[in-house]
């Protein structure tokens, strides 16, 4: 997909002063081989590029809409885990907290973290183990009748046949998650602060990360299908339109009328349909749903299967949401603690770290920049940990992590500017504060969201699998490790979730915890892949470890312009270069040491 570049596109780019990159321009006259290689790494806007404000805002809106469904799904899963599935007020409050923290974490990652164009959103790695805890630990989510100090005196209420859980139980569960997430956030932070993540990279390579990320989609299949099956016709229409725009019409440019002070009104040719393929698909099918709703083509029965394809299915969310919401640390009271929830959070932390590392390298590949050096990876994990700690204090019930679907959207739009993601983070902060504004986007019909998710996750699967390019996949060793880790990672959890007691030692709590651990595909597949990759003999080149190891000499020598559009400078923090040349930087694992760089007092740009 990234390699599909036409001569017309190159002409438009130069004619409209849309830069390939400063590095390629400065190279002067490149050889034919260099030009061909650079063309194969074509991006409309690179990481350091600054698109016009209107392009930035529309791309930011597109990225925000793509990840909005993930925030909604995760917050609903948290509500399910803490027994608040019938408490609409609590769910709206939880969603505001989720949107706000996603925006804050995204801005922090762009400004201070790894500095790649990445969206940081609510991560299901923390929620799925919590759902498993709730399913195997009856004390985590008791009914009113079994709650100490209460009795079934006829005061219980039911909604749609489901017993409503009192607010005190919901708040108690959230408080238990808060303490667990705070501790897990500290562990997450220390992994980046101490540089342990850089050490981890010596043992975790593509053959560990690819199965981990692929098995993540085992979790996503059910919620995505839940959205899409509301109306497969609308979902397929969303998919087909996006595919036609960014694949079949990828080598064509659209005539776009523009106005400039010097030239007045004139028409340029620009790949507008490709840059905004997913957003256009969402809007077009949203309008289709509006028309079908207006003429009652879609059934108007809340119990009907296709009801959530109507644009007015959740219109009451707009009126029920307050104009302003201000989530803050401690909004649910004192912090509690839960042993099973803590164990689930710790497991999710390590899975999330491995997931993020894989996303960093996948994003670097899509953005045509060198693999991230150790200091950048350490800093990215550090920022994720700090923001996870804050998320725990706010009471989100989950941490934040990198979203792979948005990396796939970069591949579609070919816009990799980090300023787009900076604006996306700012938009999410507004979504979290202005309740009415965010509620409008929550009313997007389910099948439209489902189709958009299928497109993005499908692209991201391809990006994930492309990491195997640096390994020797003709090696029987590598083929066996990849196949075994994925197949066993699916088989054991499937068996564990279908079996009432996969481990039966007579100790109820231990058996429940083991069922939770065995039922997690990520954990099972990651352990198997990492163990086999580090115990079965194989060279670093064969394993792909060498391609991901970036030495200080590599950073000092710059980058190969025949392979990348931009260099290691994209990872440098927003600090004065004079400070980075200080010898003390040698001992700070999350900052670069630029002893060989020319000293000046400038800071790196956003």
C-alpha positions as CSV (number, residue, x, y, z in Angstrom):
1,X,0.0,0.0,0.0
2,X,2.7,2.4,0.9
3,X,4.6,1.5,-2.2
4,X,1.8,2.5,-4.5
5,X,3.0,5.9,-5.8
6,X,2.4,7.5,-9.1
7,X,4.3,10.0,-11.0
8,X,1.2,12.2,-10.9
9,X,1.4,12.3,-7.1
10,X,5.0,13.4,-7.2
11,X,4.1,16.2,-9.6
12,X,1.4,17.4,-7.4
13,X,3.6,17.4,-4.4
14,X,6.3,19.5,-6.0
15,X,3.9,21.8,-7.7
16,X,2.0,22.6,-4.5
17,X,5.2,22.8,-2.5
18,X,4.3,19.7,-0.4
19,X,7.6,18.5,0.8
20,X,8.8,15.0,0.4
21,X,11.3,15.8,3.2
22,X,14.0,18.3,3.9
23,X,16.6,15.5,3.9
24,X,15.7,14.4,0.4
25,X,15.7,17.9,-0.9
26,X,19.1,18.7,0.6
27,X,20.5,15.6,-1.0
28,X,20.6,17.4,-4.3
29,X,20.6,15.2,-7.3
30,X,19.9,11.6,-6.2
31,X,20.8,8.6,-8.2
32,X,18.1,6.7,-9.9
33,X,18.2,4.0,-7.3
34,X,17.9,6.5,-4.5
35,X,15.0,8.3,-6.2
36,X,13.2,5.0,-6.7
37,X,13.7,3.9,-3.1
38,X,12.5,7.3,-1.8
39,X,9.4,7.1,-4.1
40,X,8.6,3.7,-2.6
41,X,8.6,5.4,0.8
42,X,6.3,8.2,-0.4
43,X,4.4,10.2,2.2
44,X,2.5,13.4,1.5
45,X,3.6,14.8,4.9
46,X,6.5,13.4,6.9
47,X,6.8,13.4,10.7
48,X,8.5,16.8,10.9
49,X,6.4,18.4,8.1
50,X,3.8,21.0,8.9
51,X,0.6,20.7,6.8
52,X,-1.7,23.7,6.3
53,X,-4.0,24.4,9.2
54,X,-7.1,23.2,7.4
55,X,-5.4,19.9,6.4
56,X,-4.1,19.5,10.0
57,X,-7.6,20.0,11.5
58,X,-9.4,17.7,9.1
59,X,-6.8,14.9,9.5
60,X,-6.9,15.4,13.3
61,X,-10.7,15.1,13.2
62,X,-10.3,11.9,11.1
63,X,-7.9,10.4,13.5
64,X,-10.1,11.4,16.4
65,X,-13.2,9.8,14.9
66,X,-11.4,6.6,14.1
67,X,-10.3,6.1,17.7
68,X,-13.5,7.4,19.3
69,X,-15.2,4.0,19.0
70,X,-12.2,2.4,20.9
71,X,-12.7,4.9,23.8
72,X,-16.4,4.2,23.9
73,X,-16.0,0.4,23.8
74,X,-13.3,0.5,26.5
75,X,-15.3,2.7,28.8
76,X,-18.3,0.5,28.4
77,X,-16.2,-2.6,29.2
78,X,-15.0,-0.9,32.4
79,X,-18.6,-0.2,33.3
80,X,-19.4,-3.8,32.7
81,X,-16.4,-4.9,34.9
82,X,-17.5,-2.7,37.8
83,X,-21.2,-3.7,37.5
84,X,-22.4,-0.4,36.1
85,X,-23.8,-1.6,32.8
86,X,-27.2,-0.1,33.7
87,X,-25.9,3.1,35.2
88,X,-26.1,5.6,32.4
89,X,-24.9,8.6,34.5
90,X,-21.8,6.7,35.6
91,X,-21.1,5.6,32.1
92,X,-21.2,9.2,30.8
93,X,-18.9,10.3,33.6
94,X,-16.5,7.5,32.9
95,X,-16.4,8.3,29.2
96,X,-15.6,11.9,29.9
97,X,-12.7,10.8,32.0
98,X,-11.5,8.4,29.3
99,X,-11.6,11.1,26.6
100,X,-9.8,13.6,28.7
101,X,-7.0,11.3,29.7
102,X,-6.6,10.0,26.1
103,X,-6.1,13.6,25.0
104,X,-3.6,14.5,27.7
105,X,-1.6,11.3,27.1
106,X,-1.5,11.9,23.3
107,X,-0.2,15.5,23.8
108,X,2.4,14.3,26.3
109,X,3.6,11.6,24.0
110,X,4.0,14.0,21.0
111,X,5.7,16.7,23.1
112,X,7.8,14.7,25.6
113,X,7.5,11.0,24.7
114,X,8.9,9.0,21.8
115,X,7.6,11.9,19.5
116,X,6.3,9.7,16.7
117,X,2.8,10.4,15.4
118,X,0.9,8.1,17.8
119,X,-2.5,8.2,19.4
120,X,-2.7,7.2,23.0
121,X,-6.1,5.9,24.0
122,X,-7.9,3.7,26.4
123,X,-6.4,0.3,26.2
124,X,-8.4,-3.0,26.5
125,X,-5.3,-4.8,27.7
126,X,-6.3,-3.7,31.2
127,X,-10.0,-4.2,30.8
128,X,-10.1,-7.8,29.5
129,X,-8.3,-9.2,32.6
130,X,-10.7,-7.2,34.7
131,X,-13.6,-8.8,33.0
132,X,-12.0,-12.2,33.6
133,X,-11.6,-11.3,37.3
134,X,-15.3,-10.3,37.5
135,X,-16.3,-13.5,35.9
136,X,-14.3,-15.8,38.1
137,X,-14.4,-13.8,41.4
138,X,-17.9,-13.6,42.8
139,X,-16.9,-11.2,45.5
140,X,-15.7,-8.6,43.0
141,X,-19.2,-7.9,41.7
142,X,-21.8,-9.2,44.2
143,X,-25.5,-8.8,43.9
144,X,-27.4,-6.7,46.4
145,X,-28.6,-9.7,48.2
146,X,-25.1,-11.0,48.8
147,X,-23.7,-7.6,49.7
148,X,-22.7,-7.5,53.4
149,X,-25.1,-5.4,55.4
150,X,-27.9,-5.7,52.8
151,X,-30.7,-8.1,52.4
152,X,-33.1,-8.8,49.6
153,X,-36.0,-6.9,51.0
154,X,-37.7,-6.1,47.8
155,X,-35.8,-2.8,47.2
156,X,-33.8,-4.2,44.3
157,X,-34.6,-2.8,40.9
158,X,-34.1,-4.4,37.5
159,X,-33.5,-2.9,34.1
160,X,-34.2,-5.1,31.0
161,X,-34.3,-8.1,33.4
162,X,-30.8,-7.3,34.8
163,X,-30.5,-6.4,38.4
164,X,-29.3,-2.8,39.1
165,X,-26.3,-2.6,41.3
166,X,-26.3,0.1,44.0
167,X,-23.9,3.0,43.6
168,X,-21.9,2.1,46.6
169,X,-20.8,-1.2,45.1
170,X,-19.9,0.5,41.8
171,X,-17.9,3.2,43.6
172,X,-16.2,0.5,45.8
173,X,-15.1,-1.4,42.7
174,X,-13.8,1.7,41.0
175,X,-11.8,2.6,44.1
176,X,-10.3,-0.9,44.1
177,X,-9.2,-0.4,40.5
178,X,-7.8,3.0,41.3
179,X,-5.3,1.6,43.8
180,X,-4.3,-1.3,41.5
181,X,-3.8,1.1,38.6
182,X,-1.7,3.5,40.7
183,X,0.7,0.8,41.6
184,X,0.8,-0.6,38.1
185,X,1.4,2.9,36.8
186,X,4.5,3.2,39.0
187,X,5.8,-0.1,37.7
188,X,5.1,1.1,34.2
189,X,6.9,4.4,34.8
190,X,10.0,2.7,36.3
191,X,10.4,0.5,33.3
192,X,11.1,3.5,31.2
193,X,12.8,5.7,33.8
194,X,15.4,3.1,34.7
195,X,16.0,2.0,31.1
196,X,14.8,-1.6,31.7
197,X,12.8,-1.4,28.5
198,X,16.0,-0.9,26.6
199,X,17.4,-4.0,28.2
200,X,14.1,-5.8,27.4
201,X,14.7,-5.1,23.7
202,X,17.7,-7.5,23.8
203,X,15.3,-10.3,24.4
204,X,12.0,-9.1,22.8
205,X,12.1,-9.0,19.0
206,X,9.7,-9.3,16.1
207,X,9.0,-13.0,16.8
208,X,7.7,-12.1,20.2
209,X,5.9,-8.8,19.4
210,X,4.1,-10.0,16.2
211,X,2.3,-12.9,17.9
212,X,1.4,-10.6,20.9
213,X,-0.1,-7.9,18.6
214,X,-1.9,-10.5,16.4
215,X,-3.4,-12.1,19.4
216,X,-4.7,-8.7,20.5
217,X,-7.2,-8.9,17.7
218,X,-8.8,-11.9,19.4
219,X,-10.1,-9.4,21.9
220,X,-11.2,-7.0,19.2
221,X,-13.2,-9.4,17.0
222,X,-16.3,-9.6,19.3
223,X,-16.8,-5.8,19.9
224,X,-16.1,-5.0,16.2
225,X,-18.6,-7.7,15.1
226,X,-21.1,-6.4,17.7
227,X,-20.9,-3.0,16.0
228,X,-20.9,-4.3,12.4
229,X,-23.6,-6.9,12.7
230,X,-26.2,-4.2,13.5
231,X,-26.3,-3.7,9.7
232,X,-23.8,-5.6,7.6
233,X,-25.0,-3.6,4.6
234,X,-24.0,-0.3,6.1
235,X,-20.7,-1.8,7.5
236,X,-19.8,-3.2,4.1
237,X,-20.7,0.1,2.4
238,X,-18.3,1.9,4.8
239,X,-15.5,-0.7,4.1
240,X,-16.0,-0.7,0.3
241,X,-16.0,3.1,0.0
242,X,-12.8,3.5,2.0
243,X,-11.1,0.7,0.1
244,X,-12.1,2.2,-3.3
245,X,-10.9,5.7,-2.2
246,X,-7.4,4.8,-0.9
247,X,-6.6,1.6,-2.9
248,X,-8.4,1.6,-6.3
249,X,-8.1,5.3,-6.7
250,X,-4.8,5.6,-4.9
251,X,-2.9,6.5,-8.1
252,X,-5.2,9.3,-9.1
253,X,-5.5,12.9,-8.0
254,X,-8.8,14.8,-7.5
255,X,-9.3,18.3,-8.9
256,X,-9.7,20.6,-6.0
257,X,-10.6,24.3,-6.3
258,X,-8.4,26.6,-4.1
259,X,-7.8,30.3,-3.7
260,X,-4.5,31.9,-3.0
261,X,-3.6,35.6,-2.7
262,X,-1.3,35.5,-5.7
263,X,-3.2,33.2,-8.0
264,X,-6.8,33.8,-7.0
265,X,-9.2,30.9,-7.6
266,X,-7.7,28.0,-9.5
267,X,-7.8,24.2,-9.6
268,X,-5.1,21.9,-8.4
269,X,-4.9,18.1,-8.4
270,X,-4.5,16.6,-5.0
271,X,-5.1,13.1,-3.5
272,X,-7.9,14.5,-1.3
273,X,-9.9,11.3,-1.5
274,X,-7.0,9.3,-0.2
275,X,-5.9,11.5,2.6
276,X,-9.5,11.6,4.0
277,X,-10.7,8.2,2.8
278,X,-11.9,6.9,6.1
279,X,-13.5,10.2,7.2
280,X,-15.3,10.6,3.9
281,X,-16.5,7.0,4.2
282,X,-17.8,7.7,7.8
283,X,-19.6,10.9,6.8
284,X,-21.2,9.4,3.6
285,X,-22.5,6.4,5.4
286,X,-23.6,8.5,8.4
287,X,-25.7,10.5,5.9
288,X,-27.1,7.3,4.4
289,X,-28.2,6.2,7.9
290,X,-29.8,9.6,8.4
291,X,-31.8,9.2,5.2
292,X,-32.8,5.6,6.1
293,X,-33.8,6.8,9.6
294,X,-35.9,9.7,8.2
295,X,-38.0,7.4,6.0
296,X,-38.1,4.6,8.7
297,X,-36.4,2.1,6.5
298,X,-34.5,1.1,9.6
299,X,-36.8,-0.4,12.2
300,X,-37.7,1.9,15.0
301,X,-37.9,-0.8,17.7
302,X,-35.3,-0.5,20.5
303,X,-35.3,-4.3,20.8
304,X,-34.7,-4.7,17.1
305,X,-31.3,-5.9,15.8
306,X,-30.8,-2.9,13.5
307,X,-32.0,-0.2,15.8
308,X,-28.5,1.1,16.5
309,X,-28.1,1.8,12.8
310,X,-30.5,4.7,13.3
311,X,-29.1,8.2,13.8
312,X,-31.6,8.9,16.6
313,X,-31.0,5.6,18.5
314,X,-28.9,7.3,21.1
315,X,-29.9,11.0,20.6
316,X,-30.9,11.2,24.2
317,X,-27.1,11.1,25.1
318,X,-26.9,14.7,23.8
319,X,-29.6,15.9,26.1
320,X,-28.5,13.9,29.1
321,X,-24.8,14.8,29.0
322,X,-23.9,18.0,30.9
323,X,-22.5,20.9,29.0
324,X,-19.2,20.7,31.0
325,X,-17.5,17.9,32.8
326,X,-14.3,18.2,34.7
327,X,-12.8,14.8,35.7
328,X,-10.2,15.2,38.4
329,X,-8.1,12.9,40.6
330,X,-10.0,11.5,43.5
331,X,-13.4,12.2,42.1
332,X,-14.6,8.9,43.3
333,X,-13.3,9.3,46.9
334,X,-10.6,7.4,48.7
335,X,-8.4,4.9,46.9
336,X,-9.0,1.2,47.5
337,X,-7.2,-1.9,46.5
338,X,-8.0,-5.4,45.2
339,X,-5.5,-8.3,45.0
340,X,-7.0,-9.9,41.9
341,X,-7.4,-6.6,40.2
342,X,-3.8,-5.7,41.0
343,X,-2.6,-8.9,39.5
344,X,-4.7,-8.3,36.4
345,X,-3.2,-4.7,36.1
346,X,0.4,-5.9,36.4
347,X,-0.1,-8.5,33.7
348,X,-1.8,-5.9,31.5
349,X,1.1,-3.5,32.1
350,X,3.7,-5.9,30.7
351,X,1.5,-6.8,27.8
352,X,0.8,-3.1,27.2
353,X,4.6,-2.4,27.2
354,X,5.3,-5.1,24.6
355,X,2.3,-3.9,22.6
356,X,3.6,-0.3,22.6
357,X,7.1,-1.4,21.6
358,X,5.6,-3.2,18.6
359,X,3.5,-0.1,17.8
360,X,6.6,2.1,18.0
361,X,8.4,0.0,15.4
362,X,5.3,-0.4,13.2
363,X,4.8,3.4,13.2
364,X,8.4,4.0,12.3
365,X,8.0,1.7,9.3
366,X,4.8,3.5,8.2
367,X,6.4,6.9,8.6
368,X,9.6,5.8,6.8
369,X,12.0,6.8,9.6
370,X,14.7,4.7,11.2
371,X,13.9,2.3,14.1
372,X,13.5,4.2,17.4
373,X,16.7,4.3,19.5
374,X,16.7,3.0,23.1
375,X,16.3,6.5,24.7
376,X,13.2,7.2,22.6
377,X,11.6,3.8,23.6
378,X,12.4,4.4,27.2
379,X,10.9,7.8,27.1
380,X,7.8,6.6,25.4
381,X,7.2,3.9,28.1
382,X,8.0,6.5,30.8
383,X,5.3,8.9,29.6
384,X,2.8,6.1,29.2
385,X,3.5,5.0,32.8
386,X,3.1,8.5,34.2
387,X,-0.2,9.0,32.3
388,X,-1.4,5.6,33.4
389,X,-0.8,6.6,37.0
390,X,-2.8,9.8,36.4
391,X,-5.6,7.7,34.8
392,X,-5.7,5.6,37.9
393,X,-6.0,8.6,40.1
394,X,-8.8,10.0,38.0
395,X,-10.7,6.7,38.2
396,X,-10.8,5.8,34.5
397,X,-10.5,2.1,35.4
398,X,-7.9,1.6,32.6
399,X,-4.6,2.8,31.5
400,X,-3.7,4.4,28.1
401,X,-1.6,2.9,25.4
402,X,-0.8,3.3,21.7
403,X,-3.6,2.7,19.2
404,X,-2.6,0.5,16.3
405,X,-5.6,1.4,14.2
406,X,-4.5,5.0,14.0
407,X,-1.1,3.8,12.6
408,X,-3.1,2.0,9.9
409,X,-4.8,5.3,9.2
410,X,-1.4,6.9,8.5
411,X,-0.8,4.3,5.9
412,X,-4.2,5.2,4.3
413,X,-3.9,9.0,4.4
414,X,-0.1,9.1,4.0
415,X,-0.1,12.0,6.4
416,X,2.5,11.3,9.2
417,X,2.8,14.8,10.6
418,X,3.0,14.7,14.4
419,X,1.2,18.0,14.5
420,X,-1.9,16.2,13.3
421,X,-1.8,14.0,16.4
422,X,-1.0,17.0,18.6
423,X,-4.3,18.6,17.5
424,X,-6.0,15.2,17.9
425,X,-5.0,15.2,21.5
426,X,-6.2,18.7,22.0
427,X,-9.6,17.7,20.4
428,X,-9.9,14.9,22.8
429,X,-9.3,17.2,25.8
430,X,-12.2,19.3,24.4
431,X,-14.3,16.2,24.0
432,X,-13.7,15.3,27.6
433,X,-14.5,18.7,29.0
434,X,-17.5,19.7,26.7
435,X,-20.0,16.9,27.2
436,X,-22.5,18.0,24.6
437,X,-19.8,18.2,21.9
438,X,-18.5,14.7,22.5
439,X,-22.0,13.3,22.7
440,X,-22.6,14.2,19.0
441,X,-19.9,11.9,17.9
442,X,-21.2,9.1,20.2
443,X,-24.4,9.1,18.1
444,X,-22.5,7.8,15.0
445,X,-24.4,4.6,14.0
446,X,-22.8,1.4,15.2
447,X,-22.4,-0.2,11.7
448,X,-20.5,2.9,10.4
449,X,-18.1,2.6,13.4
450,X,-17.8,-1.1,12.9
451,X,-16.9,-0.7,9.2
452,X,-14.3,1.9,10.0
453,X,-12.8,-0.3,12.7
454,X,-12.5,-3.2,10.3
455,X,-10.6,-1.1,7.8
456,X,-8.2,0.3,10.3
457,X,-7.5,-2.9,12.2
458,X,-7.2,-4.8,8.9
459,X,-4.5,-2.4,7.7
460,X,-2.8,-2.6,11.1
461,X,-2.6,-6.4,10.9
462,X,-0.7,-6.0,7.7
463,X,1.6,-3.4,9.3
464,X,2.2,-5.7,12.3
465,X,3.0,-8.7,10.0
466,X,5.4,-6.5,8.0
467,X,7.7,-6.5,11.0
468,X,8.6,-10.0,10.1
469,X,10.4,-8.6,7.0
470,X,13.5,-8.1,9.2
471,X,13.5,-11.8,10.2
472,X,14.4,-14.8,8.1
473,X,11.0,-16.3,7.5
474,X,12.4,-19.0,5.3
475,X,14.0,-20.4,8.5
476,X,12.1,-23.5,9.9
477,X,13.0,-22.2,13.4
478,X,11.1,-18.9,12.9
479,X,8.1,-20.4,11.1
480,X,7.7,-22.9,14.0
481,X,7.9,-20.2,16.7
482,X,5.5,-17.9,15.0
483,X,3.0,-20.7,14.2
484,X,3.2,-22.4,17.6
485,X,2.9,-19.2,19.6
486,X,-0.2,-18.0,17.7
487,X,-2.0,-21.3,17.6
488,X,-1.3,-22.2,21.2
489,X,-2.1,-18.6,22.2
490,X,-5.6,-19.1,20.8
491,X,-6.1,-22.8,21.8
492,X,-5.3,-22.6,25.6
493,X,-7.5,-19.6,26.3
494,X,-10.3,-21.0,24.3
495,X,-10.2,-24.2,26.4
496,X,-9.8,-22.3,29.7
497,X,-12.7,-20.0,29.0
498,X,-15.0,-22.9,28.1
499,X,-14.0,-25.0,31.1
500,X,-15.5,-24.3,34.4
501,X,-12.3,-25.2,36.4
502,X,-9.3,-25.6,34.1
503,X,-7.1,-25.8,37.3
504,X,-8.6,-27.5,40.3
505,X,-6.4,-27.5,43.4
506,X,-9.1,-27.1,46.0
507,X,-8.0,-23.5,46.7
508,X,-10.8,-21.4,45.1
509,X,-9.0,-18.1,44.8
510,X,-5.9,-19.7,43.3
511,X,-8.0,-21.7,40.9
512,X,-9.9,-18.5,39.8
513,X,-6.6,-16.6,39.3
514,X,-5.2,-19.4,37.2
515,X,-8.4,-19.5,35.1
516,X,-8.0,-15.8,34.5
517,X,-4.3,-16.2,33.5
518,X,-4.9,-19.1,31.2
519,X,-7.8,-17.4,29.5
520,X,-5.7,-14.5,28.4
521,X,-4.5,-15.0,24.8
522,X,-1.9,-12.2,24.9
523,X,-0.3,-13.6,28.0
524,X,-0.2,-17.2,26.8
525,X,1.1,-16.4,23.3
526,X,3.6,-13.8,24.5
527,X,5.2,-16.2,27.0
528,X,5.5,-19.0,24.5
529,X,6.9,-16.8,21.7
530,X,9.4,-15.1,24.0
531,X,10.5,-18.4,25.6
532,X,11.0,-20.2,22.3
533,X,12.7,-17.2,20.6
534,X,15.3,-16.9,23.4
535,X,15.9,-20.6,24.0
536,X,15.9,-22.1,20.5
537,X,19.4,-21.4,18.9
538,X,19.3,-18.7,16.3
539,X,21.4,-15.6,15.3
540,X,20.3,-12.1,15.9
541,X,20.0,-11.5,12.2
542,X,17.8,-14.6,11.8
543,X,15.6,-13.4,14.7
544,X,15.4,-9.8,13.4
545,X,16.9,-8.5,16.7
546,X,19.8,-6.8,14.8
547,X,17.4,-4.7,12.7
548,X,15.8,-3.3,15.9
549,X,19.0,-2.6,17.8
550,X,20.1,1.0,17.3
551,X,23.5,1.8,18.6
552,X,24.8,5.3,19.6
553,X,27.1,5.1,16.5
554,X,24.1,4.6,14.3
555,X,22.4,7.7,15.8
556,X,25.6,9.8,15.5
557,X,26.1,8.8,11.9
558,X,22.7,10.0,10.9
559,X,20.5,7.9,8.6
560,X,20.6,6.3,5.2
561,X,18.7,8.5,2.7
562,X,18.2,5.6,0.4
563,X,16.0,3.9,3.0
564,X,14.3,6.7,5.0
565,X,12.7,10.0,4.4
566,X,13.8,11.4,7.8
567,X,16.4,10.6,10.4
568,X,16.9,10.1,14.1
569,X,16.2,13.7,14.8
570,X,12.5,12.9,14.9
571,X,13.0,11.2,18.2
572,X,14.9,14.1,19.9
573,X,13.1,15.7,22.9
574,X,12.1,19.3,23.1
575,X,15.2,20.3,25.0
576,X,18.2,22.7,24.2
577,X,20.9,20.9,22.3
578,X,23.4,22.4,24.7
579,X,21.8,20.4,27.5
580,X,21.8,17.2,25.5
581,X,25.5,17.5,25.0
582,X,26.2,17.5,28.7
583,X,28.0,14.4,30.0
584,X,25.4,13.8,32.6
585,X,23.1,12.6,29.7
586,X,25.2,9.5,29.5
587,X,23.6,8.3,32.7
588,X,20.0,9.2,31.9
589,X,18.5,6.3,29.9
590,X,15.6,8.2,28.5
591,X,17.5,11.1,27.0
592,X,20.0,11.2,24.1
593,X,23.6,12.1,24.6
594,X,24.9,14.2,21.7
595,X,28.6,14.5,22.4
596,X,29.5,14.5,18.7
597,X,26.9,17.1,17.8
598,X,27.6,20.7,17.1
599,X,26.4,22.6,20.2
600,X,23.8,25.3,19.9
601,X,21.1,26.6,22.2
602,X,18.1,25.8,19.9
603,X,15.4,23.4,21.0
604,X,14.0,20.8,18.7
605,X,10.7,21.8,17.0
606,X,7.3,20.3,17.5
